[in-house]
């Protein structure tokens, strides 16, 4: 059964959009105007939950009828949050420190249900996944930096791109490491009385 509800992704992340499309969904993208530097929390998991909520809320206030997804990811390494590196030098330093070690990738995820211009329900969750890094050579690190990819993503690595060979394994939800937990989304939708399959696009061939 198909349900006619607009699904809106409050993020400019290509990885999050790709995840949703691969799961048979057809979200619209409406990027939030949230200034991330204006938000802080004592714990990394709380920080990503706060940012995901702020992004969903910002987009939800522009909608009249939609399911709005906000998300944010940060890598917790040595007890500190790591977002996108400021430049190649910072990314290089991170990889030298992360090599052979592990960190926890926290992804906050907020689902706002908007009807008749009002938010009728909201659900906020955090998926935390342990990421074990390999030990790339200096040459590999320099090649990865030259690609530009680590400068555009939280933690300076990806699980679905050029950085994948430098991740030994993960413990937890791999999709959340990419940027959005499909398992969490399924649970959030179920609380609204929706099956994720209800929102599959007509051309998903499911």
MDTraj code that builds the backbone (N, CA, C; nanometers):
import mdtraj as md
import numpy as np

residues = "UNK UNK UNK UNK UNK UNK UNK UNK UNK UNK UNK UNK UNK UNK UNK UNK UNK UNK UNK UNK UNK UNK UNK UNK UNK UNK UNK UNK UNK UNK UNK UNK UNK UNK UNK UNK UNK UNK UNK UNK UNK UNK UNK UNK UNK UNK UNK UNK UNK UNK UNK UNK UNK UNK UNK UNK UNK UNK UNK UNK UNK UNK UNK UNK UNK UNK UNK UNK UNK UNK UNK UNK UNK UNK UNK UNK UNK UNK UNK UNK UNK UNK UNK UNK UNK UNK UNK UNK UNK UNK UNK UNK UNK UNK UNK UNK UNK UNK UNK UNK UNK UNK UNK UNK UNK UNK UNK UNK UNK UNK UNK UNK UNK UNK UNK UNK UNK UNK UNK UNK UNK UNK UNK UNK UNK UNK UNK UNK UNK UNK UNK UNK UNK UNK UNK UNK UNK UNK UNK UNK UNK UNK UNK UNK UNK UNK UNK UNK UNK UNK UNK UNK UNK UNK UNK UNK UNK UNK UNK UNK UNK UNK UNK UNK UNK UNK UNK UNK UNK UNK UNK UNK UNK UNK UNK UNK UNK UNK UNK UNK UNK UNK UNK UNK UNK UNK UNK UNK UNK UNK UNK UNK UNK UNK UNK UNK UNK UNK UNK UNK UNK UNK UNK UNK UNK UNK".split()
xyz = np.array([
    [0.0839, -0.1195, 0.0000],
    [0.0000, 0.0000, 0.0000],
    [0.0875, 0.1246, 0.0000],
    [0.0547, 0.2177, -0.0863],
    [0.1292, 0.3426, -0.0947],
    [0.0568, 0.4522, -0.0176],
    [0.1329, 0.5338, 0.0534],
    [0.0771, 0.6446, 0.1299],
    [0.1282, 0.7746, 0.0704],
    [0.0377, 0.8672, 0.0422],
    [0.0773, 0.9943, -0.0194],
    [0.1210, 1.0941, 0.0882],
    [0.2427, 1.0790, 0.1362],
    [0.3024, 1.1760, 0.2278],
    [0.4343, 1.2232, 0.1691],
    [0.4553, 1.3528, 0.1667],
    [0.5822, 1.4072, 0.1186],
    [0.6901, 1.3779, 0.2227],
    [0.8023, 1.3294, 0.1753],
    [0.9170, 1.3062, 0.2610],
    [1.0209, 1.4116, 0.2263],
    [1.0619, 1.4886, 0.3253],
    [1.1553, 1.5992, 0.3023],
    [1.2824, 1.5755, 0.3823],
    [1.3963, 1.5806, 0.3141],
    [1.5263, 1.5662, 0.3779],
    [1.5848, 1.7048, 0.4028],
    [1.6037, 1.7383, 0.5297],
    [1.6552, 1.8702, 0.5669],
    [1.8078, 1.8678, 0.5710],
    [1.8681, 1.8277, 0.4600],
    [2.0132, 1.8124, 0.4543],
    [2.0602, 1.8215, 0.3102],
    [2.1791, 1.8785, 0.2927],
    [2.2383, 1.8868, 0.1589],
    [2.3287, 1.7681, 0.1305],
    [2.3342, 1.6720, 0.2223],
    [2.4256, 1.5592, 0.2087],
    [2.3865, 1.4652, 0.0954],
    [2.4721, 1.4491, -0.0054],
    [2.4436, 1.3540, -0.1130],
    [2.4356, 1.2104, -0.0609],
    [2.5146, 1.1780, 0.0413],
    [2.5149, 1.0420, 0.0956],
    [2.3811, 1.0089, 0.1598],
    [2.3244, 1.1033, 0.2344],
    [2.1941, 1.0783, 0.2972],
    [2.0845, 1.0635, 0.1924],
    [2.0887, 1.1480, 0.0904],
    [1.9892, 1.1389, -0.0169],
    [2.0011, 1.0047, -0.0882],
    [2.1236, 0.9617, -0.1145],
    [2.1455, 0.8353, -0.1829],
    [2.0945, 0.7179, -0.0992],
    [2.1179, 0.7217, 0.0322],
    [2.0697, 0.6153, 0.1201],
    [1.9182, 0.6015, 0.1121],
    [1.8487, 0.7136, 0.1181],
    [1.7030, 0.7103, 0.1143],
    [1.6528, 0.6590, -0.0203],
    [1.7175, 0.7017, -0.1270],
    [1.6766, 0.6542, -0.2597],
    [1.7029, 0.5052, -0.2754],
    [1.8150, 0.4577, -0.2249],
    [1.8465, 0.3156, -0.2318],
    [1.7457, 0.2330, -0.1521],
    [1.6851, 0.2945, -0.0511],
    [1.5854, 0.2256, 0.0305],
    [1.4458, 0.2351, -0.0303],
    [1.4370, 0.2869, -0.1536],
    [1.3093, 0.2914, -0.2238],
    [1.2277, 0.4164, -0.1999],
    [1.2862, 0.5156, -0.1330],
    [1.2148, 0.6387, -0.1009],
    [1.2503, 0.7494, -0.1996],
    [1.1655, 0.8490, -0.2072],
    [1.1884, 0.9595, -0.3016],
    [1.1730, 1.0930, -0.2292],
    [1.2683, 1.1268, -0.1437],
    [1.2567, 1.2516, -0.0673],
    [1.2864, 1.3751, -0.1506],
    [1.2249, 1.4855, -0.1102],
    [1.2638, 1.6164, -0.1619],
    [1.3708, 1.6712, -0.0683],
    [1.4598, 1.7508, -0.1210],
    [1.5657, 1.8095, -0.0394],
    [1.5357, 1.9572, -0.0149],
    [1.5285, 1.9947, 0.1119],
    [1.5135, 2.1347, 0.1516],
    [1.6199, 2.1601, 0.2578],
    [1.7242, 2.2303, 0.2215],
    [1.8378, 2.2498, 0.3115],
    [1.8024, 2.3499, 0.4211],
    [1.8353, 2.3151, 0.5438],
    [1.8072, 2.4051, 0.6562],
    [1.9046, 2.5219, 0.6575],
    [1.8663, 2.6277, 0.7253],
    [1.9531, 2.7439, 0.7385],
    [2.0161, 2.7530, 0.8756],
    [2.0297, 2.6396, 0.9433],
    [2.0802, 2.6375, 1.0803],
    [2.2300, 2.6680, 1.0857],
    [2.2680, 2.7558, 1.1774],
    [2.4085, 2.7852, 1.2038],
    [2.4560, 2.6856, 1.3094],
    [2.5297, 2.5835, 1.2658],
    [2.5681, 2.4759, 1.3561],
    [2.6556, 2.5235, 1.4711],
    [2.7305, 2.6314, 1.4496],
    [2.8192, 2.6808, 1.5546],
    [2.7430, 2.7405, 1.6724],
    [2.6136, 2.7643, 1.6539],
    [2.5331, 2.8244, 1.7606],
    [2.4800, 2.7206, 1.8589],
    [2.5087, 2.5935, 1.8341],
    [2.4555, 2.4870, 1.9189],
    [2.5687, 2.4086, 1.9844],
    [2.5509, 2.3783, 2.1114],
    [2.6517, 2.2993, 2.1819],
    [2.5846, 2.2161, 2.2902],
    [2.6466, 2.1054, 2.3227],
    [2.5965, 2.0162, 2.4264],
    [2.7162, 1.9498, 2.4928],
    [2.7020, 1.9053, 2.6177],
    [2.8164, 1.8472, 2.6891],
    [2.8651, 1.7144, 2.6342],
    [2.7776, 1.6375, 2.5690],
    [2.8162, 1.5086, 2.5133],
    [2.7944, 1.5075, 2.3629],
    [2.8765, 1.4302, 2.2917],
    [2.8696, 1.4284, 2.1459],
    [2.7337, 1.3762, 2.0990],
    [2.6830, 1.2711, 2.1624],
    [2.5526, 1.2168, 2.1236],
    [2.4422, 1.3214, 2.1423],
    [2.4514, 1.3984, 2.2470],
    [2.3532, 1.5044, 2.2703],
    [2.3671, 1.6147, 2.1662],
    [2.4894, 1.6412, 2.1250],
    [2.5147, 1.7454, 2.0248],
    [2.4508, 1.7121, 1.8904],
    [2.4682, 1.5870, 1.8447],
    [2.4105, 1.5511, 1.7146],
    [2.2585, 1.5468, 1.7217],
    [2.2042, 1.5076, 1.8368],
    [2.0584, 1.5078, 1.8534],
    [2.0051, 1.6509, 1.8482],
    [2.0773, 1.7421, 1.9133],
    [2.0379, 1.8827, 1.9154],
    [2.0406, 1.9424, 1.7752],
    [2.1465, 1.9139, 1.7001],
    [2.1603, 1.9684, 1.5649],
    [2.0583, 1.9080, 1.4679],
    [2.0348, 1.7775, 1.4794],
    [1.9349, 1.7139, 1.3935],
    [1.7972, 1.7731, 1.4182],
    [1.7656, 1.7966, 1.5452],
    [1.6364, 1.8549, 1.5818],
    [1.6234, 1.9970, 1.5277],
    [1.7310, 2.0751, 1.5407],
    [1.7281, 2.2138, 1.4933],
    [1.7082, 2.2197, 1.3421],
    [1.7742, 2.1303, 1.2695],
    [1.7616, 2.1287, 1.1238],
    [1.6209, 2.0887, 1.0807],
    [1.5660, 1.9862, 1.1464],
    [1.4295, 1.9439, 1.1134],
    [1.3293, 2.0529, 1.1464],
    [1.3476, 2.1185, 1.2602],
    [1.2555, 2.2241, 1.3017],
    [1.2587, 2.3425, 1.2057],
    [1.3793, 2.3758, 1.1589],
    [1.3942, 2.4894, 1.0681],
    [1.3201, 2.4665, 0.9371],
    [1.3292, 2.3451, 0.8854],
    [1.2616, 2.3137, 0.7594],
    [1.1124, 2.2904, 0.7822],
    [1.0772, 2.2293, 0.8949],
    [0.9369, 2.1986, 0.9243],
    [0.8500, 2.3241, 0.9286],
    [0.9070, 2.4347, 0.9743],
    [0.8277, 2.5575, 0.9846],
    [0.7939, 2.6175, 0.8483],
    [0.8596, 2.5674, 0.7436],
    [0.8302, 2.6140, 0.6073],
    [0.7311, 2.5224, 0.5354],
    [0.6981, 2.4089, 0.5983],
    [0.6135, 2.3088, 0.5345],
    [0.4698, 2.3147, 0.5859],
    [0.3762, 2.2626, 0.5052],
    [0.2366, 2.2532, 0.5489],
    [0.1954, 2.1082, 0.5714],
    [0.2515, 2.0163, 0.4948],
    [0.2187, 1.8743, 0.5106],
    [0.3368, 1.7921, 0.4631],
    [0.4130, 1.7376, 0.5558],
    [0.5322, 1.6620, 0.5183],
    [0.5896, 1.5875, 0.6376],
    [0.6677, 1.4870, 0.6078],
    [0.7511, 1.4192, 0.7068],
    [0.8926, 1.4706, 0.6843],
    [0.9448, 1.5418, 0.7821],
    [1.0743, 1.6087, 0.7663],
    [1.1816, 1.5347, 0.8461],
    [1.2907, 1.5000, 0.7769],
    [1.4022, 1.4304, 0.8408],
    [1.5198, 1.5263, 0.8556],
    [1.5654, 1.5430, 0.9798],
    [1.6869, 1.6191, 1.0057],
    [1.7932, 1.5239, 1.0579],
    [1.9175, 1.5440, 1.0198],
    [2.0235, 1.4532, 1.0650],
    [2.1556, 1.5283, 1.0797],
    [2.2384, 1.4764, 1.1690],
    [2.3722, 1.5334, 1.1866],
    [2.4640, 1.4242, 1.2391],
    [2.5895, 1.4253, 1.1943],
    [2.6851, 1.3222, 1.2358],
    [2.8152, 1.3849, 1.2849],
    [2.8711, 1.3246, 1.3894],
    [3.0015, 1.3647, 1.4405],
    [3.0765, 1.2399, 1.4848],
    [3.2066, 1.2393, 1.4640],
    [3.2903, 1.1311, 1.5121],
    [3.3446, 1.1693, 1.6490],
    [3.3242, 1.0824, 1.7465],
    [3.3834, 1.1030, 1.8790],
    [3.5131, 1.0237, 1.8842],
    [3.6230, 1.0958, 1.8952],
    [3.7546, 1.0319, 1.8974],
    [3.8337, 1.0866, 2.0145],
    [3.8825, 0.9965, 2.0977],
    [3.9567, 1.0354, 2.2175],
    [3.8746, 1.1319, 2.3023],
    [3.7437, 1.1088, 2.3051],
    [3.6546, 1.1875, 2.3897],
    [3.6137, 1.3223, 2.3340],
    [3.6573, 1.3537, 2.2112],
    [3.6258, 1.4838, 2.1525],
    [3.5473, 1.4679, 2.0224],
    [3.4575, 1.5633, 1.9925],
    [3.3812, 1.5561, 1.8675],
    [3.4633, 1.6054, 1.7492],
    [3.4525, 1.5324, 1.6376],
    [3.5217, 1.5719, 1.5150],
    [3.4199, 1.5844, 1.4023],
    [3.4029, 1.7049, 1.3522],
    [3.3172, 1.7260, 1.2361],
    [3.4025, 1.7262, 1.1107],
    [3.3694, 1.8134, 1.0172],
    [3.4498, 1.8236, 0.8956],
    [3.5806, 1.8958, 0.9280],
    [3.6938, 1.8461, 0.8778],
    [3.8209, 1.9155, 0.9016],
    [3.8232, 2.0502, 0.8299],
    [3.8944, 2.1447, 0.8890],
    [3.8997, 2.2794, 0.8322],
    [3.9818, 2.2849, 0.7042],
    [4.0845, 2.2002, 0.6966],
    [4.1713, 2.2016, 0.5780],
    [4.2460, 2.0686, 0.5693],
    [4.3282, 2.0551, 0.4665],
    [4.4014, 1.9303, 0.4442],
    [4.4979, 1.8998, 0.5581],
    [4.5583, 2.0039, 0.6157],
    [4.6528, 1.9820, 0.7253],
    [4.5827, 1.9201, 0.8456],
    [4.4641, 1.9682, 0.8749],
    [4.3883, 1.9118, 0.9872],
    [4.3451, 1.7689, 0.9569],
    [4.3031, 1.7432, 0.8324],
    [4.2629, 1.6080, 0.7938],
    [4.3811, 1.5117, 0.8026],
    [4.4978, 1.5569, 0.7618],
    [4.6191, 1.4743, 0.7681],
    [4.6510, 1.4388, 0.9134],
    [4.6440, 1.5392, 1.0001],
    [4.6728, 1.5167, 1.1415],
    [4.5740, 1.4177, 1.2028],
    [4.4478, 1.4315, 1.1638],
    [4.3458, 1.3387, 1.2155],
    [4.3768, 1.1952, 1.1750],
    [4.4092, 1.1760, 1.0478],
    [4.4337, 1.0401, 1.0008],
    [4.5569, 0.9797, 1.0664],
    [4.6552, 1.0595, 1.0932],
    [4.7738, 1.0082, 1.1617],
    [4.7383, 0.9630, 1.3030],
    [4.6433, 1.0337, 1.3667],
    [4.6017, 0.9974, 1.5023],
    [4.5010, 0.8820, 1.5029],
    [4.4140, 0.8777, 1.4012],
    [4.3098, 0.7758, 1.3976],
    [4.3608, 0.6404, 1.3500],
    [4.4661, 0.6400, 1.2728],
    [4.5170, 0.5160, 1.2127],
    [4.5398, 0.4076, 1.3180],
    [4.4802, 0.2904, 1.2939],
    [4.4969, 0.1780, 1.3838],
    [4.4152, 0.1868, 1.5110],
    [4.3342, 0.2898, 1.5223],
    [4.2550, 0.3086, 1.6442],
    [4.1064, 0.3080, 1.6090],
    [4.0215, 0.3398, 1.7047],
    [3.8781, 0.3397, 1.6804],
    [3.8136, 0.4661, 1.7356],
    [3.6962, 0.4974, 1.6816],
    [3.6175, 0.6094, 1.7296],
    [3.4711, 0.5704, 1.7225],
    [3.3848, 0.6561, 1.7734],
    [3.2408, 0.6298, 1.7697],
    [3.1735, 0.7355, 1.6837],
    [3.1079, 0.6906, 1.5788],
    [3.0361, 0.7813, 1.4896],
    [2.8927, 0.7931, 1.5400],
    [2.8551, 0.9133, 1.5837],
    [2.7201, 0.9390, 1.6338],
    [2.6390, 1.0092, 1.5250],
    [2.5225, 0.9571, 1.4950],
    [2.4316, 1.0219, 1.4012],
    [2.2998, 1.0506, 1.4709],
    [2.2683, 1.1793, 1.4821],
    [2.1401, 1.2200, 1.5371],
    [2.0382, 1.2265, 1.4255],
    [1.9157, 1.1865, 1.4571],
    [1.8129, 1.1799, 1.3541],
    [1.6794, 1.2241, 1.4123],
    [1.6189, 1.3254, 1.3503],
    [1.4906, 1.3782, 1.3960],
    [1.3869, 1.3651, 1.2858],
    [1.2693, 1.3167, 1.3212],
    [1.1582, 1.3084, 1.2264],
    [1.0433, 1.3934, 1.2793],
    [1.0080, 1.4977, 1.2026],
    [0.8973, 1.5862, 1.2378],
    [0.7798, 1.5576, 1.1437],
    [0.6640, 1.5356, 1.2018],
    [0.5423, 1.5122, 1.1235],
    [0.4639, 1.6427, 1.1185],
    [0.4575, 1.7024, 0.9999],
    [0.3894, 1.8314, 0.9824],
    [0.2571, 1.8107, 0.9103],
    [0.1497, 1.8597, 0.9718],
    [0.0168, 1.8529, 0.9109],
    [-0.0526, 1.9873, 0.9279],
    [-0.1097, 2.0367, 0.8185],
    [-0.1801, 2.1661, 0.8212],
    [-0.0934, 2.2765, 0.8803],
    [0.0355, 2.2727, 0.8480],
    [0.1269, 2.3785, 0.8897],
    [0.1738, 2.3702, 1.0333],
    [0.1384, 2.2625, 1.1039],
    [0.1798, 2.2490, 1.2441],
    [0.2515, 2.1161, 1.2657],
    [0.3503, 2.1165, 1.3537],
    [0.4202, 1.9926, 1.3878],
    [0.3331, 1.9164, 1.4875],
    [0.2822, 1.8008, 1.4450],
    [0.1928, 1.7234, 1.5314],
    [0.2684, 1.6190, 1.6129],
    [0.3887, 1.5841, 1.5696],
    [0.4715, 1.4919, 1.6479],
    [0.6154, 1.5041, 1.6033],
    [0.7040, 1.4668, 1.6930],
    [0.8468, 1.4671, 1.6605],
    [0.9135, 1.3514, 1.7328],
    [1.0144, 1.2959, 1.6702],
    [1.0872, 1.1849, 1.7296],
    [1.2353, 1.2071, 1.7057],
    [1.3141, 1.2025, 1.8126],
    [1.4587, 1.2253, 1.8023],
    [1.5321, 1.1033, 1.8543],
    [1.6290, 1.0551, 1.7790],
    [1.7060, 0.9378, 1.8184],
    [1.8515, 0.9568, 1.7783],
    [1.9379, 0.8765, 1.8382],
    [2.0807, 0.8788, 1.8054],
    [2.1286, 0.7359, 1.7818],
    [2.1967, 0.7144, 1.6708],
    [2.2592, 0.5850, 1.6415],
    [2.4103, 0.6020, 1.6570],
    [2.4710, 0.5190, 1.7411],
    [2.6151, 0.5294, 1.7669],
    [2.6845, 0.4010, 1.7231],
    [2.7850, 0.4143, 1.6389],
    [2.8527, 0.2992, 1.5792],
    [3.0038, 0.3109, 1.5995],
    [3.0655, 0.2038, 1.6468],
    [3.2104, 0.2038, 1.6659],
    [3.2781, 0.1766, 1.5311],
    [3.3722, 0.2623, 1.4959],
    [3.4444, 0.2506, 1.3695],
    [3.5914, 0.2196, 1.3987],
    [3.6393, 0.1094, 1.3419],
    [3.7793, 0.0695, 1.3593],
    [3.8559, 0.1052, 1.2318],
    [3.9551, 0.1896, 1.2467],
    [4.0307, 0.2378, 1.1316],
    [4.1516, 0.1490, 1.1010],
    [4.1805, 0.1356, 0.9736],
    [4.3010, 0.0657, 0.9299],
    [4.4208, 0.1596, 0.9478],
    [4.5356, 0.1142, 0.9005],
    [4.6558, 0.1971, 0.9106],
    [4.7079, 0.2252, 0.7699],
    [4.6521, 0.3259, 0.7039],
    [4.6977, 0.3575, 0.5681],
    [4.8406, 0.4107, 0.5694],
    [4.9106, 0.3871, 0.4596],
    [5.0465, 0.4390, 0.4469],
    [5.0404, 0.5906, 0.4261],
    [5.1539, 0.6534, 0.4405],
    [5.1609, 0.7987, 0.4170],
    [5.1194, 0.8323, 0.2744],
    [5.1602, 0.7467, 0.1798],
    [5.1237, 0.7679, 0.0401],
    [4.9726, 0.7593, 0.0220],
    [4.9099, 0.6610, 0.0877],
    [4.7651, 0.6465, 0.0775],
    [4.6923, 0.7651, 0.1396],
    [4.7419, 0.8113, 0.2531],
    [4.6805, 0.9277, 0.3171],
    [4.6884, 1.0503, 0.2267],
    [4.8058, 1.0723, 0.1653],
    [4.8229, 1.1885, 0.0778],
    [4.7320, 1.1790, -0.0446],
    [4.7167, 1.0582, -0.0985],
    [4.6280, 1.0396, -0.2137],
    [4.4828, 1.0658, -0.1738],
    [4.4470, 1.0222, -0.0549],
    [4.3103, 1.0436, -0.0063],
    [4.2849, 1.1926, 0.0162],
    [4.3805, 1.2614, 0.0733],
    [4.3668, 1.4060, 0.0938],
    [4.3532, 1.4782, -0.0399],
    [4.4314, 1.4352, -0.1389],
    [4.4285, 1.4997, -0.2709],
    [4.2935, 1.4824, -0.3393],
    [4.2203, 1.3774, -0.3022],
    [4.0882, 1.3555, -0.3621],
    [3.9863, 1.4589, -0.3155],
    [4.0136, 1.5206, -0.2006],
    [3.9214, 1.6205, -0.1459],
    [3.8091, 1.5621, -0.0621],
    [3.7873, 1.4313, -0.0702],
    [3.6747, 1.3703, 0.0009],
    [3.6778, 1.3907, 0.1523],
    [3.7914, 1.3688, 0.2193],
    [3.7902, 1.3796, 0.3657],
    [3.7611, 1.5200, 0.4180],
    [3.7746, 1.6206, 0.3328],
    [3.7471, 1.7581, 0.3762],
    [3.5973, 1.7882, 0.3801],
    [3.5171, 1.7029, 0.3178],
    [3.3745, 1.7312, 0.3040],
    [3.2853, 1.6492, 0.3955],
    [3.3471, 1.5649, 0.4821],
    [3.2653, 1.4738, 0.5621],
    [3.3086, 1.4731, 0.7084],
    [3.2114, 1.4433, 0.7955],
    [3.2393, 1.4358, 0.9388],
    [3.3405, 1.3257, 0.9674],
    [3.4404, 1.3585, 1.0475],
    [3.5405, 1.2593, 1.0828],
    [3.6492, 1.2409, 0.9798],
    [3.6382, 1.3062, 0.8652],
    [3.7382, 1.2991, 0.7574],
    [3.7494, 1.1604, 0.6956],
    [3.6363, 1.0855, 0.6937],
    [3.6370, 0.9547, 0.6288],
    [3.4959, 0.9215, 0.5809],
    [3.4883, 0.8242, 0.4901],
    [3.3585, 0.7740, 0.4450],
    [3.3597, 0.6218, 0.4499],
    [3.2401, 0.5651, 0.4576],
    [3.2250, 0.4206, 0.4504],
    [3.1710, 0.3797, 0.3139],
    [3.1261, 0.4785, 0.2376],
    [3.0634, 0.4508, 0.1084],
    [3.1364, 0.5181, -0.0072],
    [3.2620, 0.5563, 0.0168],
    [3.3363, 0.6266, -0.0871],
    [3.4816, 0.5850, -0.0894],
    [3.5688, 0.6786, -0.1210],
    [3.7114, 0.6496, -0.1341],
    [3.7761, 0.6101, -0.0017],
    [3.7140, 0.6487, 0.1094],
    [3.7714, 0.6169, 0.2397],
    [3.7414, 0.4767, 0.2890],
    [3.6538, 0.4051, 0.2193],
    [3.6122, 0.2720, 0.2642],
    [3.7276, 0.1736, 0.2874],
    [3.8319, 0.1713, 0.2022],
    [3.9404, 0.0757, 0.2254],
    [4.0191, 0.1018, 0.3539],
    [3.9989, 0.2198, 0.4136],
    [4.0741, 0.2559, 0.5330],
    [3.9935, 0.2350, 0.6610],
    [3.8797, 0.1671, 0.6476],
    [3.7983, 0.1295, 0.7635],
    [3.8012, -0.0227, 0.7740],
    [3.8536, -0.0750, 0.8848],
    [3.8672, -0.2212, 0.9002],
    [3.7321, -0.2874, 0.9271],
    [3.6531, -0.2294, 1.0156],
    [3.5219, -0.2846, 1.0466],
    [3.4424, -0.1850, 1.1283],
    [3.3132, -0.2116, 1.1428],
    [3.2273, -0.1290, 1.2262],
    [3.1456, -0.2185, 1.3174],
    [3.1094, -0.1674, 1.4335],
    [3.0197, -0.2360, 1.5260],
    [2.8979, -0.1460, 1.5451],
    [2.7865, -0.1876, 1.4869],
    [2.6666, -0.1051, 1.4944],
    [2.6011, -0.0917, 1.3585],
    [2.5390, 0.0219, 1.3353],
    [2.4615, 0.0458, 1.2140],
    [2.5492, 0.1097, 1.1058],
    [2.5862, 0.0348, 1.0005],
    [2.6735, 0.0924, 0.8970],
    [2.6084, 0.2076, 0.8216],
    [2.4759, 0.2032, 0.8021],
    [2.4089, 0.3121, 0.7310],
    [2.4207, 0.4427, 0.8086],
    [2.4163, 0.4330, 0.9418],
    [2.4293, 0.5535, 1.0245],
    [2.5658, 0.6178, 1.0078],
    [2.6679, 0.5353, 0.9799],
    [2.8018, 0.5884, 0.9558],
    [2.8033, 0.6669, 0.8249],
    [2.7259, 0.6209, 0.7285],
    [2.7150, 0.6927, 0.6008],
    [2.6430, 0.8252, 0.6198],
    [2.5492, 0.8291, 0.7174],
    [2.4851, 0.9575, 0.7450],
    [2.3424, 0.9537, 0.7933],
    [2.2783, 0.8363, 0.7850],
    [2.1385, 0.8295, 0.8259],
    [2.1006, 0.6840, 0.8521],
    [2.0395, 0.6565, 0.9673],
    [2.0025, 0.5195, 1.0016],
    [1.8661, 0.4843, 0.9442],
    [1.8648, 0.3907, 0.8514],
    [1.7381, 0.3467, 0.7930],
    [1.6572, 0.2665, 0.8943],
    [1.7262, 0.1956, 0.9831],
    [1.6577, 0.1210, 1.0883],
    [1.5860, 0.2158, 1.1839],
    [1.6540, 0.3241, 1.2216],
    [1.5915, 0.4244, 1.3075],
    [1.4733, 0.4886, 1.2366],
    [1.4896, 0.5203, 1.1081],
    [1.3807, 0.5816, 1.0328],
    [1.2592, 0.4890, 1.0285],
    [1.2831, 0.3602, 1.0070],
    [1.1728, 0.2635, 1.0051],
    [1.0975, 0.2664, 1.1385],
    [1.1708, 0.2702, 1.2492],
    [1.1089, 0.2745, 1.3817],
    [1.0328, 0.4050, 1.4038],
    [1.0932, 0.5158, 1.3601],
    [1.0278, 0.6464, 1.3755],
    [0.8966, 0.6525, 1.2971],
    [0.8970, 0.5976, 1.1770],
    [0.7754, 0.5946, 1.0953],
    [0.6694, 0.5050, 1.1586],
    [0.7130, 0.3915, 1.2140],
    [0.6190, 0.2982, 1.2762],
    [0.5443, 0.3639, 1.3919],
    [0.6115, 0.4531, 1.4632],
    [0.5457, 0.5249, 1.5722],
    [0.4361, 0.6176, 1.5214],
    [0.4444, 0.6546, 1.3942],
    [0.3404, 0.7382, 1.3323],
    [0.2343, 0.6522, 1.2637],
    [0.2453, 0.5196, 1.2785],
    [0.1500, 0.4295, 1.2146],
    [0.1803, 0.4023, 1.0687],
    [0.3043, 0.4282, 1.0271],
    [0.3450, 0.4086, 0.8877],
    [0.4505, 0.2994, 0.8773],
    [0.4379, 0.2153, 0.7783],
    [0.5449, 0.1216, 0.7447],
    [0.6344, 0.1905, 0.6431],
    [0.7645, 0.1661, 0.6520],
    [0.8554, 0.2306, 0.5562],
    [0.8202, 0.1891, 0.4135],
    [0.7644, 0.0696, 0.3992],
    [0.7231, 0.0216, 0.2670],
    [0.6059, 0.1021, 0.2110],
    [0.5290, 0.1667, 0.3003],
    [0.4176, 0.2504, 0.2551],
    [0.4678, 0.3697, 0.1731],
    [0.5930, 0.4085, 0.1991],
    [0.6478, 0.5282, 0.1353],
    [0.7392, 0.4967, 0.0176],
    [0.7471, 0.3679, -0.0176],
    [0.8279, 0.3351, -0.1352],
    [0.7743, 0.4067, -0.2579],
    [0.8651, 0.4589, -0.3380],
    [0.8279, 0.5277, -0.4599],
    [0.7701, 0.4271, -0.5606],
    [0.6828, 0.4758, -0.6477],
    [0.6181, 0.3885, -0.7465],
    [0.7172, 0.3202, -0.8392],
    [0.8333, 0.3864, -0.8614],
    [0.9316, 0.3313, -0.9557],
    [1.0444, 0.2577, -0.8853],
    [1.0236, 0.2219, -0.7558],
    [1.1302, 0.1557, -0.6811],
    [1.1409, 0.0074, -0.7150],
    [1.0356, -0.0469, -0.7833],
    [1.0352, -0.1877, -0.8258],
    [1.0438, -0.2837, -0.7073],
    [0.9948, -0.2388, -0.5929],
    [0.9914, -0.3277, -0.4763],
    [0.8646, -0.4119, -0.4787],
])
top = md.Topology()
chain = top.add_chain()
for i, resn in enumerate(residues, 1):
    res = top.add_residue(resn, chain, resSeq=i)
    for name in ("N", "CA", "C"):
        top.add_atom(name, md.element.get_by_symbol(name[0]), res)
traj = md.Trajectory(xyz[None], top)
